[in-house]
């Protein structure tokens, strides 16, 4: 089941959340995380980002798993939704969604919440991102709950 909800990604009642990240080539400690990543760092602490740093470069559209730090989730899936030039594309967003869902399925998660990947720092229009993500998710078999979270404060 896919639902679009308004709210804060970090307040969703799911097993795993998705962090819209980058290619993980620049060390995390040199970056000032914005948006979703910034909120995760403030609430989870640096443990997920230290773990992420040890995983090395992520291919554009790729997904990797870390612990959730101080957050109440089982894990965080980090996706490389933006290029080295901090730009998202339809392909990077669709690939990020597909790879995050494959990882969630392999790990046995039954509920997942996504931010709108690439709609912030990546520069894509929110409505386009929502459409790309929904159409990609409709092609994926997942028995659990999928939330697409439109940020509202």
PADREN-890769 format. One record per residue: chain; x, y, z of N, C-alpha, C, O, CB in turn. Coordinates in pm, whole numbers. Glycine has a CB too. Example, Ala and Ser with C-alpha at 12.3 -4.5 7.8 and 13.67 -1.06 7.14 Angstrom:
% residues 2
[pt 'A'; [1319; -569; 780]; [1230; -450; 780]; [1320; -330; 780]; [1424; -332; 846]; [1131; -447; 905]],
[pt 'A'; [1285; -225; 708]; [1367; -106; 714]; [1290; 3; 787]; [1341; 114; 804]; [1408; -60; 572]],
END
This chain:
% residues 153
[pt 'A'; [84; -118; 0]; [0; 0; 0]; [89; 125; 0]; [179; 137; 83]; [-96; 0; 122]],
[pt 'A'; [64; 215; -92]; [139; 340; -103]; [47; 454; -59]; [-64; 469; -109]; [191; 364; -251]],
[pt 'A'; [98; 534; 36]; [21; 651; 80]; [111; 774; 77]; [229; 768; 109]; [-36; 630; 223]],
[pt 'A'; [52; 887; 37]; [120; 1015; 43]; [67; 1086; 168]; [-54; 1101; 186]; [97; 1102; -87]],
[pt 'A'; [160; 1128; 254]; [121; 1195; 378]; [197; 1326; 391]; [305; 1342; 335]; [148; 1104; 501]],
[pt 'A'; [138; 1418; 466]; [204; 1545; 499]; [263; 1530; 638]; [201; 1469; 725]; [105; 1667; 491]],
[pt 'A'; [381; 1584; 660]; [437; 1578; 794]; [587; 1575; 795]; [654; 1623; 704]; [384; 1459; 867]],
[pt 'A'; [639; 1517; 902]; [782; 1507; 926]; [823; 1361; 908]; [766; 1273; 973]; [821; 1561; 1068]],
[pt 'A'; [919; 1335; 822]; [966; 1198; 796]; [1004; 1127; 926]; [979; 1007; 941]; [1085; 1201; 701]],
[pt 'A'; [1065; 1201; 1018]; [1117; 1139; 1140]; [1008; 1108; 1243]; [1037; 1049; 1347]; [1219; 1229; 1202]],
[pt 'A'; [886; 1145; 1214]; [775; 1115; 1306]; [684; 1004; 1254]; [579; 978; 1314]; [694; 1240; 1330]],
[pt 'A'; [721; 940; 1146]; [638; 834; 1089]; [656; 705; 1167]; [765; 676; 1216]; [673; 812; 940]],
[pt 'A'; [550; 628; 1176]; [551; 500; 1249]; [583; 387; 1150]; [495; 312; 1107]; [414; 474; 1321]],
[pt 'A'; [711; 377; 1115]; [758; 276; 1020]; [884; 210; 1075]; [942; 258; 1172]; [785; 339; 880]],
[pt 'A'; [925; 100; 1012]; [1046; 30; 1055]; [1173; 97; 1004]; [1274; 99; 1073]; [1042; -114; 1008]],
[pt 'A'; [1167; 152; 884]; [1286; 208; 820]; [1249; 337; 746]; [1141; 348; 688]; [1350; 106; 724]],
[pt 'A'; [1342; 432; 748]; [1323; 556; 671]; [1433; 565; 566]; [1536; 499; 575]; [1324; 682; 764]],
[pt 'A'; [1407; 649; 466]; [1503; 673; 360]; [1561; 813; 376]; [1488; 910; 396]; [1437; 655; 221]],
[pt 'A'; [1692; 820; 366]; [1763; 948; 370]; [1806; 982; 228]; [1878; 906; 164]; [1887; 943; 466]],
[pt 'A'; [1761; 1097; 178]; [1803; 1145; 46]; [1944; 1200; 62]; [1963; 1310; 113]; [1704; 1254; -11]],
[pt 'A'; [2042; 1123; 18]; [2182; 1154; 40]; [2249; 1188; -93]; [2181; 1226; -188]; [2253; 1038; 109]],
[pt 'A'; [2378; 1174; -99]; [2454; 1204; -220]; [2538; 1082; -255]; [2512; 973; -203]; [2543; 1330; -202]],
[pt 'A'; [2636; 1097; -342]; [2718; 984; -386]; [2814; 935; -279]; [2878; 832; -298]; [2796; 1021; -509]],
[pt 'A'; [2825; 1005; -166]; [2908; 963; -53]; [3057; 964; -88]; [3134; 884; -35]; [2867; 824; -8]],
[pt 'A'; [3096; 1054; -175]; [3237; 1065; -213]; [3307; 1168; -126]; [3423; 1148; -87]; [3251; 1102; -362]],
[pt 'A'; [3240; 1277; -95]; [3295; 1378; -5]; [3271; 1329; 137]; [3159; 1291; 170]; [3230; 1521; -30]],
[pt 'A'; [3373; 1330; 223]; [3352; 1283; 360]; [3235; 1355; 428]; [3221; 1477; 417]; [3480; 1302; 443]],
[pt 'A'; [3152; 1278; 499]; [3030; 1333; 560]; [3061; 1448; 654]; [2981; 1541; 665]; [2955; 1223; 636]],
[pt 'A'; [3175; 1445; 721]; [3208; 1546; 821]; [3249; 1678; 757]; [3259; 1779; 826]; [3318; 1496; 911]],
[pt 'A'; [3272; 1679; 624]; [3300; 1805; 554]; [3172; 1873; 507]; [3174; 1989; 466]; [3391; 1779; 435]],
[pt 'A'; [3060; 1801; 513]; [2933; 1853; 463]; [2849; 1909; 577]; [2861; 1866; 692]; [2856; 1743; 389]],
[pt 'A'; [2766; 2005; 544]; [2666; 2053; 638]; [2532; 2001; 585]; [2471; 2062; 497]; [2667; 2213; 652]],
[pt 'A'; [2487; 1886; 638]; [2364; 1827; 587]; [2247; 1924; 594]; [2227; 1993; 693]; [2332; 1700; 664]],
[pt 'A'; [2170; 1927; 486]; [2051; 2011; 475]; [1927; 1923; 478]; [1938; 1801; 469]; [2055; 2096; 345]],
[pt 'A'; [1812; 1982; 491]; [1685; 1912; 477]; [1675; 1786; 559]; [1700; 1786; 680]; [1662; 1879; 335]],
[pt 'A'; [1638; 1676; 492]; [1618; 1547; 558]; [1746; 1502; 628]; [1742; 1461; 744]; [1574; 1441; 456]],
[pt 'A'; [1859; 1510; 559]; [1986; 1466; 618]; [2021; 1547; 742]; [2070; 1492; 841]; [2098; 1476; 516]],
[pt 'A'; [1997; 1677; 736]; [2024; 1762; 851]; [1937; 1725; 971]; [1985; 1718; 1084]; [2002; 1908; 815]],
[pt 'A'; [1809; 1699; 944]; [1717; 1660; 1051]; [1759; 1525; 1111]; [1755; 1506; 1232]; [1572; 1652; 999]],
[pt 'A'; [1799; 1432; 1024]; [1844; 1301; 1073]; [1967; 1318; 1160]; [1975; 1259; 1268]; [1874; 1206; 954]],
[pt 'A'; [2064; 1397; 1116]; [2186; 1416; 1193]; [2157; 1479; 1329]; [2215; 1439; 1430]; [2285; 1503; 1115]],
[pt 'A'; [2067; 1577; 1333]; [2034; 1642; 1460]; [1968; 1544; 1557]; [1998; 1547; 1677]; [1940; 1762; 1435]],
[pt 'A'; [1879; 1459; 1508]; [1805; 1369; 1598]; [1871; 1233; 1619]; [1861; 1176; 1727]; [1667; 1349; 1546]],
[pt 'A'; [1937; 1182; 1517]; [1998; 1048; 1528]; [2137; 1054; 1586]; [2186; 956; 1642]; [2002; 981; 1392]],
[pt 'A'; [2202; 1170; 1573]; [2343; 1179; 1610]; [2430; 1144; 1491]; [2381; 1125; 1380]; [2374; 1088; 1729]],
[pt 'A'; [2560; 1134; 1515]; [2651; 1112; 1403]; [2678; 965; 1372]; [2741; 934; 1271]; [2781; 1179; 1431]],
[pt 'A'; [2631; 875; 1455]; [2659; 731; 1434]; [2619; 682; 1294]; [2700; 616; 1229]; [2586; 649; 1538]],
[pt 'A'; [2497; 711; 1245]; [2463; 663; 1110]; [2555; 721; 1002]; [2585; 653; 904]; [2319; 699; 1077]],
[pt 'A'; [2601; 845; 1021]; [2686; 909; 921]; [2829; 855; 926]; [2895; 847; 822]; [2687; 1059; 941]],
[pt 'A'; [2877; 819; 1045]; [3008; 755; 1055]; [3003; 619; 984]; [3095; 583; 909]; [3051; 737; 1204]],
[pt 'A'; [2896; 546; 1008]; [2878; 416; 943]; [2868; 434; 792]; [2927; 357; 716]; [2750; 344; 998]],
[pt 'A'; [2794; 533; 749]; [2778; 563; 607]; [2913; 595; 544]; [2942; 550; 433]; [2681; 681; 588]],
[pt 'A'; [2995; 673; 614]; [3127; 708; 562]; [3216; 587; 537]; [3298; 588; 445]; [3195; 800; 658]],
[pt 'A'; [3200; 483; 618]; [3281; 362; 602]; [3236; 278; 483]; [3309; 189; 439]; [3274; 278; 729]],
[pt 'A'; [3117; 306; 430]; [3065; 226; 318]; [3121; 269; 183]; [3105; 197; 84]; [2914; 236; 315]],
[pt 'A'; [3185; 385; 176]; [3247; 430; 52]; [3147; 487; -47]; [3030; 507; -14]; [3321; 318; -12]],
[pt 'A'; [3194; 512; -170]; [3109; 574; -271]; [2985; 491; -303]; [2987; 368; -301]; [3188; 597; -398]],
[pt 'A'; [2877; 561; -333]; [2750; 498; -370]; [2723; 536; -516]; [2730; 654; -550]; [2631; 544; -274]],
[pt 'A'; [2692; 440; -601]; [2658; 476; -739]; [2533; 564; -742]; [2445; 551; -656]; [2637; 349; -825]],
[pt 'A'; [2525; 653; -839]; [2407; 738; -852]; [2282; 649; -858]; [2274; 560; -942]; [2417; 829; -978]],
[pt 'A'; [2187; 675; -771]; [2066; 593; -764]; [2080; 471; -674]; [1984; 395; -657]; [2029; 548; -901]],
[pt 'A'; [2197; 452; -616]; [2222; 337; -530]; [2165; 358; -390]; [2125; 469; -354]; [2371; 309; -521]],
[pt 'A'; [2163; 251; -312]; [2109; 255; -175]; [2195; 170; -84]; [2239; 61; -121]; [1962; 206; -173]],
[pt 'A'; [2218; 221; 39]; [2293; 147; 140]; [2220; 159; 274]; [2139; 249; 295]; [2439; 200; 151]],
[pt 'A'; [2249; 66; 363]; [2180; 57; 492]; [2275; 87; 607]; [2389; 41; 608]; [2118; -82; 510]],
[pt 'A'; [2226; 166; 704]; [2301; 188; 829]; [2204; 173; 946]; [2083; 161; 928]; [2370; 329; 831]],
[pt 'A'; [2261; 174; 1064]; [2180; 181; 1184]; [2107; 315; 1190]; [2132; 403; 1108]; [2265; 160; 1310]],
[pt 'A'; [2018; 330; 1287]; [1937; 450; 1299]; [1983; 545; 1408]; [1917; 646; 1434]; [1794; 412; 1324]],
[pt 'A'; [2095; 515; 1472]; [2142; 604; 1579]; [2039; 615; 1689]; [1987; 514; 1736]; [2174; 744; 1523]],
[pt 'A'; [2009; 738; 1731]; [1912; 761; 1839]; [1767; 763; 1791]; [1676; 784; 1871]; [1943; 890; 1909]],
[pt 'A'; [1745; 743; 1663]; [1608; 742; 1610]; [1540; 609; 1641]; [1609; 508; 1660]; [1607; 769; 1457]],
[pt 'A'; [1407; 606; 1647]; [1336; 483; 1686]; [1317; 380; 1575]; [1239; 286; 1591]; [1203; 520; 1740]],
[pt 'A'; [1385; 396; 1464]; [1368; 305; 1351]; [1467; 189; 1360]; [1565; 196; 1434]; [1386; 380; 1217]],
[pt 'A'; [1441; 83; 1285]; [1533; -30; 1281]; [1658; 4; 1202]; [1766; -50; 1229]; [1465; -153; 1221]],
[pt 'A'; [1644; 93; 1104]; [1758; 128; 1018]; [1725; 252; 936]; [1612; 301; 937]; [1795; 10; 925]],
[pt 'A'; [1827; 299; 866]; [1810; 407; 769]; [1867; 357; 638]; [1977; 302; 633]; [1881; 541; 817]],
[pt 'A'; [1792; 376; 531]; [1841; 347; 396]; [1880; 482; 335]; [1797; 572; 324]; [1731; 272; 307]],
[pt 'A'; [2006; 494; 296]; [2057; 618; 236]; [2063; 597; 85]; [2122; 500; 39]; [2198; 657; 295]],
[pt 'A'; [2003; 688; 9]; [2005; 676; -137]; [2082; 793; -198]; [2076; 906; -150]; [1861; 672; -193]],
[pt 'A'; [2155; 762; -305]; [2230; 864; -378]; [2140; 922; -486]; [2149; 887; -603]; [2362; 803; -441]],
[pt 'A'; [2053; 1012; -443]; [1954; 1071; -534]; [2003; 1193; -609]; [1936; 1241; -701]; [1833; 1107; -458]],
[pt 'A'; [2120; 1244; -571]; [2173; 1362; -641]; [2315; 1334; -690]; [2389; 1256; -630]; [2172; 1487; -549]],
[pt 'A'; [2351; 1399; -798]; [2481; 1379; -861]; [2590; 1456; -786]; [2564; 1521; -685]; [2478; 1424; -1007]],
[pt 'A'; [2712; 1446; -837]; [2824; 1520; -779]; [2804; 1671; -791]; [2869; 1748; -720]; [2954; 1479; -848]],
[pt 'A'; [2715; 1712; -880]; [2686; 1855; -899]; [2561; 1897; -822]; [2507; 2005; -845]; [2668; 1886; -1048]],
[pt 'A'; [2516; 1810; -728]; [2401; 1836; -641]; [2271; 1853; -720]; [2186; 1936; -685]; [2427; 1960; -558]],
[pt 'A'; [2256; 1775; -826]; [2138; 1781; -911]; [2074; 1643; -917]; [2144; 1543; -933]; [2173; 1833; -1053]],
[pt 'A'; [1942; 1638; -905]; [1871; 1512; -921]; [1814; 1504; -1062]; [1804; 1605; -1132]; [1757; 1498; -815]],
[pt 'A'; [1778; 1384; -1102]; [1716; 1363; -1233]; [1609; 1256; -1217]; [1602; 1189; -1114]; [1823; 1320; -1340]],
[pt 'A'; [1525; 1242; -1318]; [1423; 1138; -1312]; [1489; 1001; -1292]; [1442; 921; -1212]; [1337; 1139; -1442]],
[pt 'A'; [1597; 977; -1364]; [1664; 847; -1351]; [1720; 826; -1211]; [1701; 719; -1153]; [1777; 835; -1454]],
[pt 'A'; [1789; 927; -1155]; [1849; 909; -1022]; [1742; 888; -916]; [1763; 813; -820]; [1936; 1031; -985]],
[pt 'A'; [1628; 952; -932]; [1518; 937; -836]; [1454; 800; -849]; [1435; 730; -749]; [1412; 1048; -857]],
[pt 'A'; [1421; 760; -971]; [1360; 627; -992]; [1454; 515; -946]; [1411; 421; -880]; [1324; 608; -1140]],
[pt 'A'; [1583; 526; -981]; [1679; 424; -940]; [1692; 420; -788]; [1702; 312; -729]; [1817; 451; -1003]],
[pt 'A'; [1690; 536; -723]; [1698; 542; -577]; [1580; 470; -513]; [1597; 394; -418]; [1704; 687; -529]],
[pt 'A'; [1462; 495; -565]; [1340; 431; -513]; [1349; 280; -530]; [1326; 204; -436]; [1214; 486; -583]],
[pt 'A'; [1381; 237; -650]; [1387; 93; -680]; [1493; 24; -592]; [1467; -82; -535]; [1418; 69; -830]],
[pt 'A'; [1612; 83; -581]; [1718; 21; -502]; [1688; 23; -352]; [1722; -72; -281]; [1850; 91; -529]],
[pt 'A'; [1624; 130; -304]; [1584; 133; -163]; [1481; 23; -134]; [1488; -43; -31]; [1525; 272; -127]],
[pt 'A'; [1387; 4; -225]; [1285; -98; -204]; [1344; -240; -211]; [1303; -328; -137]; [1173; -83; -307]],
[pt 'A'; [1440; -261; -301]; [1506; -392; -307]; [1579; -420; -176]; [1574; -532; -125]; [1606; -398; -426]],
[pt 'A'; [1647; -319; -122]; [1718; -335; 5]; [1619; -359; 119]; [1643; -445; 204]; [1803; -210; 33]],
[pt 'A'; [1510; -285; 122]; [1407; -304; 226]; [1350; -445; 219]; [1328; -509; 323]; [1294; -200; 211]],
[pt 'A'; [1325; -494; 99]; [1273; -630; 83]; [1372; -736; 128]; [1336; -830; 198]; [1236; -654; -62]],
[pt 'A'; [1498; -719; 88]; [1603; -814; 129]; [1619; -819; 280]; [1645; -925; 336]; [1736; -777; 64]],
[pt 'A'; [1605; -704; 345]; [1623; -696; 490]; [1497; -737; 567]; [1500; -748; 690]; [1663; -555; 529]],
[pt 'A'; [1386; -758; 497]; [1264; -805; 561]; [1182; -696; 629]; [1101; -726; 717]; [1297; -908; 661]],
[pt 'A'; [1201; -571; 591]; [1120; -463; 649]; [979; -467; 593]; [958; -506; 479]; [1185; -325; 622]],
[pt 'A'; [882; -425; 675]; [742; -427; 634]; [680; -289; 622]; [565; -276; 581]; [663; -508; 732]],
[pt 'A'; [757; -186; 657]; [707; -49; 643]; [825; 45; 620]; [931; 31; 683]; [624; -4; 769]],
[pt 'A'; [806; 140; 529]; [914; 230; 490]; [856; 368; 460]; [746; 380; 406]; [990; 174; 366]],
[pt 'A'; [932; 471; 494]; [890; 608; 465]; [999; 677; 385]; [1117; 674; 422]; [858; 687; 596]],
[pt 'A'; [959; 739; 276]; [1048; 813; 188]; [1021; 962; 198]; [906; 1004; 212]; [1032; 766; 42]],
[pt 'A'; [1126; 1044; 191]; [1105; 1185; 164]; [1088; 1198; 12]; [1102; 1098; -59]; [1225; 1275; 218]],
[pt 'A'; [1060; 1316; -37]; [1056; 1336; -182]; [1201; 1356; -229]; [1255; 1466; -222]; [965; 1461; -221]],
[pt 'A'; [1261; 1248; -275]; [1402; 1245; -312]; [1430; 1345; -425]; [1363; 1344; -528]; [1443; 1103; -356]],
[pt 'A'; [1529; 1429; -403]; [1572; 1522; -507]; [1490; 1648; -522]; [1519; 1731; -607]; [1572; 1453; -635]],
[pt 'A'; [1387; 1663; -438]; [1300; 1782; -448]; [1356; 1898; -368]; [1310; 2011; -384]; [1158; 1749; -401]],
[pt 'A'; [1452; 1874; -281]; [1512; 1981; -202]; [1639; 2028; -268]; [1637; 2102; -366]; [1540; 1935; -57]],
[pt 'A'; [1751; 1984; -212]; [1882; 2022; -264]; [1899; 1984; -410]; [1967; 2054; -485]; [1992; 1957; -181]],
[pt 'A'; [1837; 1875; -453]; [1850; 1828; -592]; [1783; 1915; -695]; [1812; 1903; -814]; [1795; 1692; -603]],
[pt 'A'; [1693; 2004; -652]; [1634; 2103; -741]; [1516; 2059; -825]; [1466; 2140; -904]; [1736; 2149; -828]],
[pt 'A'; [1468; 1936; -813]; [1354; 1892; -894]; [1223; 1946; -835]; [1214; 1972; -715]; [1350; 1737; -902]],
[pt 'A'; [1125; 1962; -920]; [994; 2011; -877]; [921; 1901; -797]; [921; 1784; -837]; [908; 2055; -999]],
[pt 'A'; [862; 1941; -686]; [797; 1846; -595]; [694; 1758; -667]; [692; 1637; -645]; [729; 1920; -482]],
[pt 'A'; [609; 1816; -750]; [504; 1738; -817]; [563; 1635; -912]; [513; 1523; -921]; [410; 1831; -895]],
[pt 'A'; [669; 1671; -983]; [735; 1575; -1072]; [796; 1460; -991]; [780; 1344; -1026]; [844; 1644; -1157]],
[pt 'A'; [865; 1494; -883]; [927; 1392; -799]; [820; 1297; -745]; [838; 1176; -749]; [1004; 1458; -682]],
[pt 'A'; [713; 1351; -696]; [604; 1269; -643]; [551; 1174; -750]; [531; 1056; -724]; [490; 1358; -590]],
[pt 'A'; [531; 1225; -870]; [483; 1141; -981]; [582; 1030; -1014]; [543; 915; -1029]; [458; 1227; -1105]],
[pt 'A'; [712; 1065; -1025]; [813; 965; -1059]; [820; 858; -951]; [828; 739; -981]; [951; 1031; -1076]],
[pt 'A'; [818; 900; -825]; [828; 804; -716]; [705; 712; -711]; [719; 591; -695]; [845; 877; -583]],
[pt 'A'; [586; 770; -724]; [465; 688; -721]; [463; 589; -836]; [431; 472; -816]; [341; 776; -725]],
[pt 'A'; [497; 633; -956]; [491; 542; -1070]; [596; 432; -1058]; [572; 319; -1100]; [511; 620; -1202]],
[pt 'A'; [712; 463; -1002]; [815; 360; -980]; [767; 259; -875]; [780; 138; -893]; [949; 424; -936]],
[pt 'A'; [712; 309; -765]; [664; 222; -658]; [549; 132; -702]; [537; 19; -653]; [620; 305; -539]],
[pt 'A'; [466; 179; -793]; [354; 98; -841]; [401; -25; -917]; [325; -121; -934]; [264; 181; -931]],
[pt 'A'; [526; -25; -962]; [581; -138; -1037]; [653; -239; -947]; [703; -341; -995]; [677; -88; -1143]],
[pt 'A'; [658; -209; -817]; [734; -292; -724]; [639; -369; -633]; [546; -313; -575]; [831; -205; -640]],
[pt 'A'; [664; -498; -621]; [584; -581; -531]; [641; -567; -390]; [757; -600; -364]; [584; -733; -577]],
[pt 'A'; [559; -516; -299]; [599; -500; -159]; [474; -520; -76]; [376; -449; -93]; [665; -359; -132]],
[pt 'A'; [477; -616; 14]; [357; -650; 92]; [327; -551; 203]; [217; -552; 259]; [373; -788; 151]],
[pt 'A'; [422; -466; 236]; [404; -376; 349]; [354; -237; 312]; [300; -215; 204]; [532; -362; 421]],
[pt 'A'; [374; -146; 406]; [327; -8; 390]; [441; 81; 340]; [553; 74; 389]; [272; 45; 523]],
[pt 'A'; [409; 166; 241]; [505; 261; 185]; [445; 400; 201]; [335; 428; 153]; [537; 229; 34]],
[pt 'A'; [520; 488; 269]; [475; 626; 285]; [565; 718; 206]; [688; 706; 211]; [474; 666; 434]],
[pt 'A'; [505; 810; 133]; [577; 920; 69]; [543; 1043; 150]; [428; 1086; 154]; [538; 936; -86]],
[pt 'A'; [642; 1100; 215]; [618; 1207; 311]; [651; 1342; 250]; [766; 1371; 218]; [700; 1185; 438]],
[pt 'A'; [548; 1424; 235]; [565; 1562; 191]; [589; 1644; 318]; [504; 1647; 408]; [438; 1616; 107]],
[pt 'A'; [702; 1709; 324]; [739; 1781; 446]; [646; 1897; 472]; [618; 1978; 384]; [881; 1830; 437]],
[pt 'A'; [599; 1905; 595]; [526; 2023; 643]; [566; 2043; 788]; [576; 1946; 864]; [369; 2007; 628]],
[pt 'A'; [588; 2166; 826]; [631; 2191; 964]; [523; 2259; 1044]; [542; 2287; 1162]; [757; 2275; 967]],
END
